[in-house]
Amino acid sequence: MTTTLLPFRSLVVQDRCDRCGAQAYFRAVLIAGDLLFCAHHGREYSAKLSETAVLVEDHSAAINGKPSPAAY
Ligand SMILES: [Zn+2]
């Protein structure tokens, strides 16, 4: 049996915070699945997530960047 890791994809405007529905900038990869959070909730839960998540991706540096082509 082989295990294939899914390739990471960048977050797009359609990705929404699981807590409030704002655009997601954090992805927490947990054993049970992924959670998406906006910058506000990502920071709020980052301490807790760092204990439980396999991986936490912080895309919040993109907030003030140029909109991605996917945003149109
Ligand atoms: Zn949120």
PDB file of the backbone (N, CA, C, O) and the ligand in Angstrom, with CONECT records:
HET     ZN  A 101       1
ATOM      1  N   MET A   1       0.849  -1.188   0.000  1.00  0.00           N
ATOM      2  CA  MET A   1       0.000   0.000   0.000  1.00  0.00           C
ATOM      3  C   MET A   1       0.885   1.239   0.000  1.00  0.00           C
ATOM      4  O   MET A   1       1.836   1.338   0.775  1.00  0.00           O
ATOM      5  N   THR A   2       0.567   2.163  -0.862  1.00  0.00           N
ATOM      6  CA  THR A   2       1.328   3.392  -0.921  1.00  0.00           C
ATOM      7  C   THR A   2       0.471   4.543  -0.420  1.00  0.00           C
ATOM      8  O   THR A   2      -0.750   4.552  -0.578  1.00  0.00           O
ATOM      9  N   THR A   3       1.124   5.485   0.169  1.00  0.00           N
ATOM     10  CA  THR A   3       0.438   6.692   0.632  1.00  0.00           C
ATOM     11  C   THR A   3       0.831   7.843  -0.269  1.00  0.00           C
ATOM     12  O   THR A   3       2.015   8.134  -0.439  1.00  0.00           O
ATOM     13  N   THR A   4      -0.155   8.493  -0.840  1.00  0.00           N
ATOM     14  CA  THR A   4       0.116   9.638  -1.710  1.00  0.00           C
ATOM     15  C   THR A   4      -0.301  10.906  -0.983  1.00  0.00           C
ATOM     16  O   THR A   4      -1.453  11.056  -0.577  1.00  0.00           O
ATOM     17  N   LEU A   5       0.642  11.806  -0.828  1.00  0.00           N
ATOM     18  CA  LEU A   5       0.318  13.091  -0.226  1.00  0.00           C
ATOM     19  C   LEU A   5      -0.317  13.991  -1.273  1.00  0.00           C
ATOM     20  O   LEU A   5       0.168  14.102  -2.399  1.00  0.00           O
ATOM     21  N   LEU A   6      -1.404  14.627  -0.882  1.00  0.00           N
ATOM     22  CA  LEU A   6      -2.018  15.577  -1.800  1.00  0.00           C
ATOM     23  C   LEU A   6      -1.114  16.803  -1.916  1.00  0.00           C
ATOM     24  O   LEU A   6      -0.565  17.266  -0.916  1.00  0.00           O
ATOM     25  N   PRO A   7      -0.961  17.322  -3.113  1.00  0.00           N
ATOM     26  CA  PRO A   7      -0.139  18.521  -3.243  1.00  0.00           C
ATOM     27  C   PRO A   7      -0.819  19.706  -2.561  1.00  0.00           C
ATOM     28  O   PRO A   7      -2.037  19.866  -2.641  1.00  0.00           O
ATOM     29  N   PHE A   8      -0.036  20.513  -1.905  1.00  0.00           N
ATOM     30  CA  PHE A   8      -0.598  21.702  -1.286  1.00  0.00           C
ATOM     31  C   PHE A   8      -1.002  22.683  -2.366  1.00  0.00           C
ATOM     32  O   PHE A   8      -0.301  22.847  -3.364  1.00  0.00           O
ATOM     33  N   ARG A   9      -2.109  23.319  -2.168  1.00  0.00           N
ATOM     34  CA  ARG A   9      -2.514  24.382  -3.089  1.00  0.00           C
ATOM     35  C   ARG A   9      -2.623  25.658  -2.286  1.00  0.00           C
ATOM     36  O   ARG A   9      -2.863  25.640  -1.078  1.00  0.00           O
ATOM     37  N   SER A  10      -2.443  26.756  -2.975  1.00  0.00           N
ATOM     38  CA  SER A  10      -2.556  28.018  -2.272  1.00  0.00           C
ATOM     39  C   SER A  10      -4.027  28.305  -1.997  1.00  0.00           C
ATOM     40  O   SER A  10      -4.912  27.808  -2.693  1.00  0.00           O
ATOM     41  N   LEU A  11      -4.269  29.109  -0.980  1.00  0.00           N
ATOM     42  CA  LEU A  11      -5.633  29.472  -0.632  1.00  0.00           C
ATOM     43  C   LEU A  11      -6.142  30.506  -1.632  1.00  0.00           C
ATOM     44  O   LEU A  11      -5.396  31.394  -2.046  1.00  0.00           O
ATOM     45  N   VAL A  12      -7.385  30.391  -2.010  1.00  0.00           N
ATOM     46  CA  VAL A  12      -7.989  31.342  -2.947  1.00  0.00           C
ATOM     47  C   VAL A  12      -9.167  32.031  -2.274  1.00  0.00           C
ATOM     48  O   VAL A  12      -9.557  31.681  -1.160  1.00  0.00           O
ATOM     49  N   VAL A  13      -9.720  33.007  -2.963  1.00  0.00           N
ATOM     50  CA  VAL A  13     -10.772  33.831  -2.365  1.00  0.00           C
ATOM     51  C   VAL A  13     -12.001  32.994  -1.985  1.00  0.00           C
ATOM     52  O   VAL A  13     -12.768  33.390  -1.108  1.00  0.00           O
ATOM     53  N   GLN A  14     -12.190  31.857  -2.629  1.00  0.00           N
ATOM     54  CA  GLN A  14     -13.333  30.992  -2.305  1.00  0.00           C
ATOM     55  C   GLN A  14     -13.114  30.209  -1.012  1.00  0.00           C
ATOM     56  O   GLN A  14     -14.062  29.641  -0.470  1.00  0.00           O
ATOM     57  N   ASP A  15     -11.878  30.173  -0.510  1.00  0.00           N
ATOM     58  CA  ASP A  15     -11.606  29.491   0.757  1.00  0.00           C
ATOM     59  C   ASP A  15     -12.052  30.388   1.896  1.00  0.00           C
ATOM     60  O   ASP A  15     -11.661  31.553   1.972  1.00  0.00           O
ATOM     61  N   ARG A  16     -12.867  29.844   2.776  1.00  0.00           N
ATOM     62  CA  ARG A  16     -13.498  30.655   3.814  1.00  0.00           C
ATOM     63  C   ARG A  16     -13.148  30.151   5.208  1.00  0.00           C
ATOM     64  O   ARG A  16     -12.964  28.953   5.423  1.00  0.00           O
ATOM     65  N   CYS A  17     -13.059  31.086   6.151  1.00  0.00           N
ATOM     66  CA  CYS A  17     -12.811  30.753   7.549  1.00  0.00           C
ATOM     67  C   CYS A  17     -13.924  29.839   8.069  1.00  0.00           C
ATOM     68  O   CYS A  17     -15.107  30.118   7.876  1.00  0.00           O
ATOM     69  N   ASP A  18     -13.532  28.746   8.730  1.00  0.00           N
ATOM     70  CA  ASP A  18     -14.520  27.823   9.280  1.00  0.00           C
ATOM     71  C   ASP A  18     -15.246  28.412  10.489  1.00  0.00           C
ATOM     72  O   ASP A  18     -16.252  27.864  10.940  1.00  0.00           O
ATOM     73  N   ARG A  19     -14.748  29.503  10.999  1.00  0.00           N
ATOM     74  CA  ARG A  19     -15.326  30.114  12.205  1.00  0.00           C
ATOM     75  C   ARG A  19     -16.287  31.246  11.850  1.00  0.00           C
ATOM     76  O   ARG A  19     -17.376  31.331  12.420  1.00  0.00           O
ATOM     77  N   CYS A  20     -15.898  32.120  10.915  1.00  0.00           N
ATOM     78  CA  CYS A  20     -16.710  33.326  10.657  1.00  0.00           C
ATOM     79  C   CYS A  20     -17.052  33.536   9.194  1.00  0.00           C
ATOM     80  O   CYS A  20     -17.867  34.405   8.885  1.00  0.00           O
ATOM     81  N   GLY A  21     -16.465  32.780   8.284  1.00  0.00           N
ATOM     82  CA  GLY A  21     -16.828  32.914   6.878  1.00  0.00           C
ATOM     83  C   GLY A  21     -16.029  33.952   6.110  1.00  0.00           C
ATOM     84  O   GLY A  21     -16.262  34.141   4.916  1.00  0.00           O
ATOM     85  N   ALA A  22     -15.091  34.631   6.764  1.00  0.00           N
ATOM     86  CA  ALA A  22     -14.235  35.579   6.052  1.00  0.00           C
ATOM     87  C   ALA A  22     -13.223  34.813   5.187  1.00  0.00           C
ATOM     88  O   ALA A  22     -13.076  33.597   5.315  1.00  0.00           O
ATOM     89  N   GLN A  23     -12.538  35.536   4.318  1.00  0.00           N
ATOM     90  CA  GLN A  23     -11.563  34.862   3.455  1.00  0.00           C
ATOM     91  C   GLN A  23     -10.472  34.214   4.294  1.00  0.00           C
ATOM     92  O   GLN A  23      -9.948  34.820   5.228  1.00  0.00           O
ATOM     93  N   ALA A  24     -10.139  32.981   3.953  1.00  0.00           N
ATOM     94  CA  ALA A  24      -9.184  32.210   4.747  1.00  0.00           C
ATOM     95  C   ALA A  24      -7.753  32.540   4.371  1.00  0.00           C
ATOM     96  O   ALA A  24      -7.416  32.648   3.193  1.00  0.00           O
ATOM     97  N   TYR A  25      -6.918  32.698   5.385  1.00  0.00           N
ATOM     98  CA  TYR A  25      -5.481  32.910   5.185  1.00  0.00           C
ATOM     99  C   TYR A  25      -4.641  31.918   5.974  1.00  0.00           C
ATOM    100  O   TYR A  25      -3.418  31.900   5.840  1.00  0.00           O
ATOM    101  N   PHE A  26      -5.282  31.092   6.794  1.00  0.00           N
ATOM    102  CA  PHE A  26      -4.573  30.054   7.537  1.00  0.00           C
ATOM    103  C   PHE A  26      -5.181  28.708   7.185  1.00  0.00           C
ATOM    104  O   PHE A  26      -6.401  28.573   7.097  1.00  0.00           O
ATOM    105  N   ARG A  27      -4.324  27.710   6.984  1.00  0.00           N
ATOM    106  CA  ARG A  27      -4.806  26.336   6.821  1.00  0.00           C
ATOM    107  C   ARG A  27      -4.109  25.499   7.879  1.00  0.00           C
ATOM    108  O   ARG A  27      -2.880  25.457   7.946  1.00  0.00           O
ATOM    109  N   ALA A  28      -4.908  24.833   8.704  1.00  0.00           N
ATOM    110  CA  ALA A  28      -4.370  23.916   9.704  1.00  0.00           C
ATOM    111  C   ALA A  28      -4.668  22.501   9.243  1.00  0.00           C
ATOM    112  O   ALA A  28      -5.827  22.134   9.045  1.00  0.00           O
ATOM    113  N   VAL A  29      -3.627  21.715   9.073  1.00  0.00           N
ATOM    114  CA  VAL A  29      -3.783  20.327   8.652  1.00  0.00           C
ATOM    115  C   VAL A  29      -3.776  19.465   9.908  1.00  0.00           C
ATOM    116  O   VAL A  29      -2.772  19.379  10.616  1.00  0.00           O
ATOM    117  N   LEU A  30      -4.915  18.830  10.170  1.00  0.00           N
ATOM    118  CA  LEU A  30      -5.063  17.978  11.341  1.00  0.00           C
ATOM    119  C   LEU A  30      -5.201  16.534  10.880  1.00  0.00           C
ATOM    120  O   LEU A  30      -5.439  16.271   9.701  1.00  0.00           O
ATOM    121  N   ILE A  31      -5.053  15.608  11.809  1.00  0.00           N
ATOM    122  CA  ILE A  31      -5.229  14.194  11.488  1.00  0.00           C
ATOM    123  C   ILE A  31      -6.619  13.962  10.895  1.00  0.00           C
ATOM    124  O   ILE A  31      -6.777  13.172   9.964  1.00  0.00           O
ATOM    125  N   ALA A  32      -7.623  14.651  11.437  1.00  0.00           N
ATOM    126  CA  ALA A  32      -9.012  14.444  11.012  1.00  0.00           C
ATOM    127  C   ALA A  32      -9.364  15.202   9.743  1.00  0.00           C
ATOM    128  O   ALA A  32     -10.424  14.959   9.166  1.00  0.00           O
ATOM    129  N   GLY A  33      -8.506  16.118   9.286  1.00  0.00           N
ATOM    130  CA  GLY A  33      -8.817  16.908   8.100  1.00  0.00           C
ATOM    131  C   GLY A  33      -8.265  18.309   8.236  1.00  0.00           C
ATOM    132  O   GLY A  33      -7.560  18.632   9.192  1.00  0.00           O
ATOM    133  N   ASP A  34      -8.601  19.135   7.258  1.00  0.00           N
ATOM    134  CA  ASP A  34      -8.087  20.504   7.252  1.00  0.00           C
ATOM    135  C   ASP A  34      -9.097  21.474   7.852  1.00  0.00           C
ATOM    136  O   ASP A  34     -10.308  21.280   7.743  1.00  0.00           O
ATOM    137  N   LEU A  35      -8.582  22.510   8.481  1.00  0.00           N
ATOM    138  CA  LEU A  35      -9.404  23.618   8.934  1.00  0.00           C
ATOM    139  C   LEU A  35      -8.861  24.886   8.300  1.00  0.00           C
ATOM    140  O   LEU A  35      -7.649  25.058   8.171  1.00  0.00           O
ATOM    141  N   LEU A  36      -9.759  25.766   7.909  1.00  0.00           N
ATOM    142  CA  LEU A  36      -9.353  27.044   7.337  1.00  0.00           C
ATOM    143  C   LEU A  36      -9.781  28.159   8.273  1.00  0.00           C
ATOM    144  O   LEU A  36     -10.866  28.121   8.853  1.00  0.00           O
ATOM    145  N   PHE A  37      -8.916  29.148   8.412  1.00  0.00           N
ATOM    146  CA  PHE A  37      -9.238  30.287   9.263  1.00  0.00           C
ATOM    147  C   PHE A  37      -8.833  31.585   8.589  1.00  0.00           C
ATOM    148  O   PHE A  37      -7.875  31.620   7.818  1.00  0.00           O
ATOM    149  N   CYS A  38      -9.555  32.637   8.877  1.00  0.00           N
ATOM    150  CA  CYS A  38      -9.156  33.972   8.444  1.00  0.00           C
ATOM    151  C   CYS A  38      -7.931  34.392   9.266  1.00  0.00           C
ATOM    152  O   CYS A  38      -7.544  33.694  10.204  1.00  0.00           O
ATOM    153  N   ALA A  39      -7.327  35.524   8.916  1.00  0.00           N
ATOM    154  CA  ALA A  39      -6.133  35.973   9.626  1.00  0.00           C
ATOM    155  C   ALA A  39      -6.437  36.194  11.115  1.00  0.00           C
ATOM    156  O   ALA A  39      -5.628  35.850  11.977  1.00  0.00           O
ATOM    157  N   HIS A  40      -7.611  36.771  11.404  1.00  0.00           N
ATOM    158  CA  HIS A  40      -7.981  37.045  12.788  1.00  0.00           C
ATOM    159  C   HIS A  40      -8.076  35.746  13.597  1.00  0.00           C
ATOM    160  O   HIS A  40      -7.441  35.614  14.643  1.00  0.00           O
ATOM    161  N   HIS A  41      -8.864  34.800  13.109  1.00  0.00           N
ATOM    162  CA  HIS A  41      -9.037  33.562  13.865  1.00  0.00           C
ATOM    163  C   HIS A  41      -7.800  32.673  13.791  1.00  0.00           C
ATOM    164  O   HIS A  41      -7.526  31.917  14.723  1.00  0.00           O
ATOM    165  N   GLY A  42      -7.059  32.756  12.702  1.00  0.00           N
ATOM    166  CA  GLY A  42      -5.815  31.990  12.608  1.00  0.00           C
ATOM    167  C   GLY A  42      -4.847  32.386  13.701  1.00  0.00           C
ATOM    168  O   GLY A  42      -4.209  31.540  14.329  1.00  0.00           O
ATOM    169  N   ARG A  43      -4.748  33.707  13.922  1.00  0.00           N
ATOM    170  CA  ARG A  43      -3.862  34.173  15.001  1.00  0.00           C
ATOM    171  C   ARG A  43      -4.437  33.821  16.370  1.00  0.00           C
ATOM    172  O   ARG A  43      -3.713  33.458  17.297  1.00  0.00           O
ATOM    173  N   GLU A  44      -5.767  33.940  16.470  1.00  0.00           N
ATOM    174  CA  GLU A  44      -6.406  33.653  17.759  1.00  0.00           C
ATOM    175  C   GLU A  44      -6.162  32.196  18.181  1.00  0.00           C
ATOM    176  O   GLU A  44      -5.945  31.920  19.361  1.00  0.00           O
ATOM    177  N   TYR A  45      -6.199  31.269  17.217  1.00  0.00           N
ATOM    178  CA  TYR A  45      -6.071  29.854  17.533  1.00  0.00           C
ATOM    179  C   TYR A  45      -4.671  29.307  17.286  1.00  0.00           C
ATOM    180  O   TYR A  45      -4.450  28.107  17.452  1.00  0.00           O
ATOM    181  N   SER A  46      -3.728  30.142  16.898  1.00  0.00           N
ATOM    182  CA  SER A  46      -2.426  29.619  16.471  1.00  0.00           C
ATOM    183  C   SER A  46      -1.717  28.850  17.591  1.00  0.00           C
ATOM    184  O   SER A  46      -1.061  27.843  17.324  1.00  0.00           O
ATOM    185  N   ALA A  47      -1.840  29.309  18.830  1.00  0.00           N
ATOM    186  CA  ALA A  47      -1.180  28.599  19.926  1.00  0.00           C
ATOM    187  C   ALA A  47      -1.775  27.206  20.098  1.00  0.00           C
ATOM    188  O   ALA A  47      -1.047  26.227  20.264  1.00  0.00           O
ATOM    189  N   LYS A  48      -3.113  27.124  20.056  1.00  0.00           N
ATOM    190  CA  LYS A  48      -3.798  25.832  20.194  1.00  0.00           C
ATOM    191  C   LYS A  48      -3.497  24.937  18.994  1.00  0.00           C
ATOM    192  O   LYS A  48      -3.258  23.739  19.140  1.00  0.00           O
ATOM    193  N   LEU A  49      -3.511  25.541  17.805  1.00  0.00           N
ATOM    194  CA  LEU A  49      -3.274  24.745  16.597  1.00  0.00           C
ATOM    195  C   LEU A  49      -1.850  24.202  16.558  1.00  0.00           C
ATOM    196  O   LEU A  49      -1.619  23.095  16.072  1.00  0.00           O
ATOM    197  N   SER A  50      -0.905  24.968  17.063  1.00  0.00           N
ATOM    198  CA  SER A  50       0.475  24.499  17.020  1.00  0.00           C
ATOM    199  C   SER A  50       0.663  23.254  17.890  1.00  0.00           C
ATOM    200  O   SER A  50       1.611  22.494  17.691  1.00  0.00           O
ATOM    201  N   GLU A  51      -0.243  23.047  18.856  1.00  0.00           N
ATOM    202  CA  GLU A  51      -0.177  21.845  19.693  1.00  0.00           C
ATOM    203  C   GLU A  51      -0.812  20.641  19.009  1.00  0.00           C
ATOM    204  O   GLU A  51      -0.369  19.508  19.197  1.00  0.00           O
ATOM    205  N   THR A  52      -1.862  20.892  18.207  1.00  0.00           N
ATOM    206  CA  THR A  52      -2.666  19.781  17.697  1.00  0.00           C
ATOM    207  C   THR A  52      -2.512  19.538  16.208  1.00  0.00           C
ATOM    208  O   THR A  52      -2.707  18.414  15.745  1.00  0.00           O
ATOM    209  N   ALA A  53      -2.165  20.571  15.447  1.00  0.00           N
ATOM    210  CA  ALA A  53      -2.132  20.414  13.996  1.00  0.00           C
ATOM    211  C   ALA A  53      -0.833  19.771  13.537  1.00  0.00           C
ATOM    212  O   ALA A  53       0.219  19.952  14.150  1.00  0.00           O
ATOM    213  N   VAL A  54      -0.925  19.016  12.447  1.00  0.00           N
ATOM    214  CA  VAL A  54       0.260  18.443  11.817  1.00  0.00           C
ATOM    215  C   VAL A  54       1.074  19.561  11.162  1.00  0.00           C
ATOM    216  O   VAL A  54       2.305  19.551  11.162  1.00  0.00           O
ATOM    217  N   LEU A  55       0.344  20.512  10.610  1.00  0.00           N
ATOM    218  CA  LEU A  55       0.975  21.606   9.864  1.00  0.00           C
ATOM    219  C   LEU A  55       0.042  22.808   9.907  1.00  0.00           C
ATOM    220  O   LEU A  55      -1.173  22.655   9.781  1.00  0.00           O
ATOM    221  N   VAL A  56       0.590  23.983  10.082  1.00  0.00           N
ATOM    222  CA  VAL A  56      -0.190  25.210   9.988  1.00  0.00           C
ATOM    223  C   VAL A  56       0.451  26.085   8.919  1.00  0.00           C
ATOM    224  O   VAL A  56       1.620  26.456   9.024  1.00  0.00           O
ATOM    225  N   GLU A  57      -0.311  26.404   7.909  1.00  0.00           N
ATOM    226  CA  GLU A  57       0.178  27.284   6.850  1.00  0.00           C
ATOM    227  C   GLU A  57      -0.373  28.677   7.095  1.00  0.00           C
ATOM    228  O   GLU A  57      -1.578  28.848   7.279  1.00  0.00           O
ATOM    229  N   ASP A  58       0.493  29.663   7.097  1.00  0.00           N
ATOM    230  CA  ASP A  58       0.100  31.056   7.299  1.00  0.00           C
ATOM    231  C   ASP A  58       0.280  31.801   5.985  1.00  0.00           C
ATOM    232  O   ASP A  58       1.402  32.053   5.544  1.00  0.00           O
ATOM    233  N   HIS A  59      -0.840  32.148   5.370  1.00  0.00           N
ATOM    234  CA  HIS A  59      -0.801  32.897   4.107  1.00  0.00           C
ATOM    235  C   HIS A  59      -1.163  34.358   4.332  1.00  0.00           C
ATOM    236  O   HIS A  59      -1.461  35.073   3.375  1.00  0.00           O
ATOM    237  N   SER A  60      -1.142  34.811   5.578  1.00  0.00           N
ATOM    238  CA  SER A  60      -1.621  36.155   5.873  1.00  0.00           C
ATOM    239  C   SER A  60      -0.717  37.233   5.285  1.00  0.00           C
ATOM    240  O   SER A  60      -1.131  38.388   5.178  1.00  0.00           O
ATOM    241  N   ALA A  61       0.512  36.879   4.902  1.00  0.00           N
ATOM    242  CA  ALA A  61       1.391  37.872   4.269  1.00  0.00           C
ATOM    243  C   ALA A  61       0.834  38.322   2.925  1.00  0.00           C
ATOM    244  O   ALA A  61       1.235  39.365   2.409  1.00  0.00           O
ATOM    245  N   ALA A  62      -0.087  37.548   2.353  1.00  0.00           N
ATOM    246  CA  ALA A  62      -0.666  37.890   1.056  1.00  0.00           C
ATOM    247  C   ALA A  62      -1.798  38.905   1.164  1.00  0.00           C
ATOM    248  O   ALA A  62      -2.297  39.384   0.146  1.00  0.00           O
ATOM    249  N   ILE A  63      -2.208  39.237   2.385  1.00  0.00           N
ATOM    250  CA  ILE A  63      -3.375  40.108   2.556  1.00  0.00           C
ATOM    251  C   ILE A  63      -3.182  41.438   1.859  1.00  0.00           C
ATOM    252  O   ILE A  63      -4.097  41.921   1.190  1.00  0.00           O
ATOM    253  N   ASN A  64      -2.033  42.032   1.998  1.00  0.00           N
ATOM    254  CA  ASN A  64      -1.791  43.337   1.380  1.00  0.00           C
ATOM    255  C   ASN A  64      -1.097  43.243   0.033  1.00  0.00           C
ATOM    256  O   ASN A  64      -0.669  44.253  -0.527  1.00  0.00           O
ATOM    257  N   GLY A  65      -0.988  42.026  -0.486  1.00  0.00           N
ATOM    258  CA  GLY A  65      -0.377  41.836  -1.786  1.00  0.00           C
ATOM    259  C   GLY A  65      -1.372  42.065  -2.908  1.00  0.00           C
ATOM    260  O   GLY A  65      -2.526  42.419  -2.666  1.00  0.00           O
ATOM    261  N   LYS A  66      -0.922  41.862  -4.126  1.00  0.00           N
ATOM    262  CA  LYS A  66      -1.798  42.002  -5.266  1.00  0.00           C
ATOM    263  C   LYS A  66      -2.820  40.869  -5.259  1.00  0.00           C
ATOM    264  O   LYS A  66      -2.491  39.747  -4.873  1.00  0.00           O
ATOM    265  N   PRO A  67      -4.046  41.144  -5.677  1.00  0.00           N
ATOM    266  CA  PRO A  67      -5.030  40.070  -5.766  1.00  0.00           C
ATOM    267  C   PRO A  67      -4.557  39.014  -6.764  1.00  0.00           C
ATOM    268  O   PRO A  67      -3.979  39.332  -7.803  1.00  0.00           O
ATOM    269  N   SER A  68      -4.812  37.767  -6.429  1.00  0.00           N
ATOM    270  CA  SER A  68      -4.436  36.709  -7.348  1.00  0.00           C
ATOM    271  C   SER A  68      -5.409  36.694  -8.522  1.00  0.00           C
ATOM    272  O   SER A  68      -6.535  37.175  -8.396  1.00  0.00           O
ATOM    273  N   PRO A  69      -4.984  36.144  -9.674  1.00  0.00           N
ATOM    274  CA  PRO A  69      -5.923  36.056 -10.811  1.00  0.00           C
ATOM    275  C   PRO A  69      -7.200  35.305 -10.441  1.00  0.00           C
ATOM    276  O   PRO A  69      -8.249  35.535 -11.042  1.00  0.00           O
ATOM    277  N   ALA A  70      -7.118  34.408  -9.454  1.00  0.00           N
ATOM    278  CA  ALA A  70      -8.292  33.644  -9.046  1.00  0.00           C
ATOM    279  C   ALA A  70      -9.327  34.513  -8.337  1.00  0.00           C
ATOM    280  O   ALA A  70     -10.463  34.081  -8.142  1.00  0.00           O
ATOM    281  N   ALA A  71      -8.952  35.731  -7.949  1.00  0.00           N
ATOM    282  CA  ALA A  71      -9.870  36.593  -7.217  1.00  0.00           C
ATOM    283  C   ALA A  71     -10.899  37.244  -8.132  1.00  0.00           C
ATOM    284  O   ALA A  71     -11.856  37.850  -7.650  1.00  0.00           O
ATOM    285  N   TYR A  72     -10.718  37.128  -9.430  1.00  0.00           N
ATOM    286  CA  TYR A  72     -11.652  37.790 -10.352  1.00  0.00           C
ATOM    287  C   TYR A  72     -12.784  36.888 -10.782  1.00  0.00           C
ATOM    288  O   TYR A  72     -13.646  37.306 -11.555  1.00  0.00           O
TER     289      TYR A  72
HETATM  290 ZN    ZN A 101     -12.581  33.991  11.008  1.00  0.00          ZN2+
END
